[in-house]
Amino acid sequence: MMKKTVEASRATAKSFGIPKPLILAVTILTSMDEGALKEVGVQGSILEEVGRLASLASKAGIDGVIASPQEIGTIRERCGEKFLIVTPGIRAPSDKKMTKREPSPRRRQSPQGRTISSSADPSKKRKTPSKPFKKSSRISHKPKF
């Protein structure tokens, strides 16, 4: 299914004379933990399953995956440096309704968009971040196709 998606999107882009779109796959929803995975029949660890799914996506020609920041190392190891990894935004500790696998506030590397926009007083929340963000040590790059 992933291979056919890649082939169809490339053929369609070519027929329209436009650059091919980047295609991303989802590994495991960040709202799922190991208990939820076991409920649906996955017996291995989250990291093992994310690595397996990312590897399948890469072999099918998918450009990258959407995954938890905690899984970047495993994905890089299995899929290489050019494989794209998109991570969800970081939320404040008080805003853990949907996500179960994200870095702690000490490891923040991106803005708290959803926390700010859903706040009762967004302008106040925006002006008073709970802790400064660390600068990412990773340099982003566009893959060469």
C-alpha positions in Angstrom: 0.0 0.0 0.0 2.8 2.5 0.8 4.7 1.7 -2.4 1.6 2.2 -4.5 1.0 5.5 -2.7 4.5 6.7 -3.5 4.2 5.5 -7.1 0.8 7.2 -7.6 1.9 10.5 -6.1 5.0 10.7 -8.2 3.1 9.8 -11.4 0.4 12.4 -10.6 3.0 15.1 -9.8 4.8 14.3 -13.1 1.6 14.5 -15.1 0.9 17.9 -13.7 4.5 19.0 -14.2 5.0 19.8 -10.5 7.6 18.6 -7.9 6.7 15.4 -6.2 5.2 15.8 -2.7 6.9 14.6 0.4 5.0 11.6 1.8 5.1 10.9 5.5 3.8 7.9 7.4 2.8 7.6 11.0 4.6 5.1 13.2 2.6 4.8 16.4 0.3 7.6 17.6 1.8 9.4 20.5 -1.5 8.9 22.4 -0.6 5.2 22.6 1.6 3.6 25.3 2.8 0.0 25.6 -0.4 -1.0 27.3 -2.5 0.2 24.4 -0.2 -1.5 21.9 -0.6 -4.8 23.8 -4.4 -4.4 23.6 -4.2 -4.4 19.8 -1.8 -7.3 19.6 1.7 -5.7 19.5 3.9 -7.6 21.9 7.3 -5.8 21.5 8.3 -2.5 22.9 7.3 0.8 21.4 10.8 1.5 20.2 11.1 -1.9 18.5 7.7 -1.4 16.7 8.5 2.2 15.7 11.8 1.1 14.3 10.1 -1.7 12.4 7.4 0.5 11.0 9.8 3.3 10.0 12.0 0.8 8.3 9.1 -0.6 6.3 8.1 2.9 5.3 11.6 3.8 4.2 11.9 0.6 2.1 8.6 1.5 0.4 10.0 4.9 -0.7 8.2 7.0 2.0 10.1 10.2 2.6 9.8 10.1 6.4 7.6 9.5 9.5 5.8 11.3 12.2 6.9 10.0 15.5 7.6 10.9 19.1 10.9 12.8 19.8 11.9 9.9 22.1 12.1 7.7 19.0 14.4 9.8 16.8 17.5 7.8 17.6 15.9 4.4 16.8 14.6 5.8 13.5 17.9 7.4 12.5 19.7 4.1 13.3 17.3 2.1 11.1 16.6 4.5 8.3 19.6 6.9 8.0 20.1 10.6 8.2 18.2 11.6 5.1 14.9 10.0 6.2 12.7 12.8 7.5 11.3 12.8 11.1 8.5 15.1 12.1 7.6 15.3 15.7 4.5 16.7 17.4 4.7 20.0 19.3 5.8 19.9 22.9 3.1 20.6 25.5 3.4 21.9 29.0 3.2 19.3 31.8 -0.4 20.5 32.6 -1.5 19.7 29.0 -1.0 15.9 28.7 -4.5 15.0 27.5 -3.6 13.4 24.2 0.0 12.5 24.2 1.8 9.9 26.3 5.3 9.8 24.6 7.0 13.1 24.3 10.1 14.7 25.9 9.9 16.1 29.4 9.7 19.9 29.6 13.5 20.0 30.2 14.0 18.6 26.7 11.8 21.0 24.9 12.9 22.0 21.5 9.8 23.6 19.9 7.2 26.2 20.8 4.2 25.4 22.9 1.6 26.4 20.3 -1.4 24.3 21.4 -0.8 25.1 25.1 -0.8 28.8 24.3 -3.8 28.8 21.9 -6.0 26.8 24.3 -5.1 28.9 27.3 -7.8 31.1 29.0 -5.4 34.0 28.5 -3.2 33.3 25.4 -1.4 36.6 25.5 -0.3 36.1 29.1 0.7 32.5 28.5 2.8 33.5 25.4 4.7 36.1 27.4 5.6 33.9 30.3 7.1 30.6 29.1 7.6 28.1 32.0 11.3 27.5 31.0 13.5 28.6 28.2 13.8 26.3 25.2 17.0 24.5 24.4 18.5 25.1 21.0 18.3 21.9 19.0 21.7 20.3 18.3 20.4 18.9 15.0 20.6 20.9 11.8 17.5 20.4 9.6 18.1 19.7 6.0 16.0 19.0 2.9 16.5 15.6 1.3 17.9 15.5 -2.2 15.6 13.7 -4.7 
